[in-house]
Every structure is written in structure tokens, then in C-alpha cells.
Amino acid sequence: MWALLSPTVLNAALHTTQFWDGRAADLEEQAKGPIVNPIEMAIPDHDFAVARIASIPEYVARFAAAFPEAPEVTYVNIAHAIAAFERTLMTPDRFDDFLRGDVNALSEQEKAGLQVFINQGCAGCHIGPALGGTMLTRFGVVEAYWEATRDFVTPGTPTIPMDVGRFAVTHDPADLYVFKVPSLRNITRTYPYFHDGLVWGLRDATQVMARVQLGREISETDMDNLMAFYQALEGEVPAHALVIPVLPASTEQTPRPSNR
């Protein structure tokens, strides 16, 4: 069973693997998947997707300009184009300024939260420029995630069968319940949390993480400071990503999926 919640595309270029179960090595490989996923776009195969794009003259011209050495529309080039756009979706924040030496970029409480983040062991997995996205690890080192989040399951909560994580890809028992460590950039805005989207509150999600991964409970004071630190990880989304694009006009010859 694949994970229910899609990870954010913001800063995904900083990740060393894609999808919760790490089944895609990079943005290009990730981009190829959803297009032909039967529950996402209802496109029957790669050839249909290519024919649909190639039926629009302006796209043909743009692909020729973007890929002069292989100007035709191909599925590989479609993936390259999507990945190139995704690499522009970076959201630098005040924490970056702090790392570059601006000691005043963070408030005293945010600095205290960073210290909690380090002292509690969060930095052991949330590493790298994205504060995550660079490793896969077992979710539920000390306690099973499913037990720790039992209180968040209600009659009105959508649930999915128990997700086995990377095991579904490798069938290696060592990968049972292994998931990619998510990035903490923009974590205040990328709710709901976890691979199944079960927990909506960041404070709750942080406490669950401390419980299942570290076997501890974070004090209210430390939690207040952590929440402040998380605010420093809010970055600005590039202006071009907030503008609805004007798409090329379609044509009468646009192919349609067969009824199968």
C-alpha cells in the first residue's frame, strides 16, 4: 500500500531520494511516475502522454528550443522539463542566513529551539541542507508508530491499511516500516504530518516523533522553543511558482484515452 500523503515539492531538489519509500532516485525518475499512475491522471501509457503533448504546436516548439540536441517530445524530456521546474522551487529562510554567519537572523527563543533540536537528537536524522530528505530509517525505533498515534484515529479520520514503507519496494525484511526522513523546511505549512497524514498539529507530531524515535517526551518549555525554531524554517515561495501559467492552446487532434 503506497503512502497516502504526498511530500511537498518545495526544496525536493535537496533530497537524495524521492517518495516516502525512496523508490525514485531523483526528480526526473519521480516525475515519470505520477503521469501514468492510474489513480492520478488516468493516462494509459507513456506513448499516450507523449502524443498528448506533441499534439500542441507551442509545446513542440518549446521542447525543440529546450532540447536542441533531441528536439522531439519524448517521455524522458517531459521528465527533464518537470524536474528542471521543480529545481526552481527553493525557499531560502532565516535559518540559512544564520548558517551563513548572521547571528541576529534568529531570535533568542529560536536559538534556544535549535539547541533543543540538537540536544534531543532530532538532528541525528534531520540532517543536510533540507534538514531531512537525505536518509531512510525505521519509523518506530522505540515504539510502533501505529500505537503512538492511536489517539488521533477517530470515526471521521480517513485511514489506510498499515503502510510497510520501503519493504514494498525491496521486499527486504530489514526495510519493514522504513521511510524517508522528511525535510523540516516549511514544516509549519506542510501539514498534515507523516506518511499517512494522520496528525494535523505540529506540536503533536513533534511529540509523537520524540516518543516513537527517541523514547522520550519533550517538556512544554522545550516544545515552545522548538515551535519557535520551526518558524525560522519558513521560506518564501518563488514568485513565479505563485502565478497561474497561461497554457498553450490545445488542438482538435488531441488524443483521448481508450476505454479500457
Summary of the structure (lengths in Angstrom):
residues: 260
radius of gyration: 21.0
end to end distance: 23.4
largest distance: 62.9
contacts: 718
relative contact order: 0.19
helix: 41%
strand: 4%
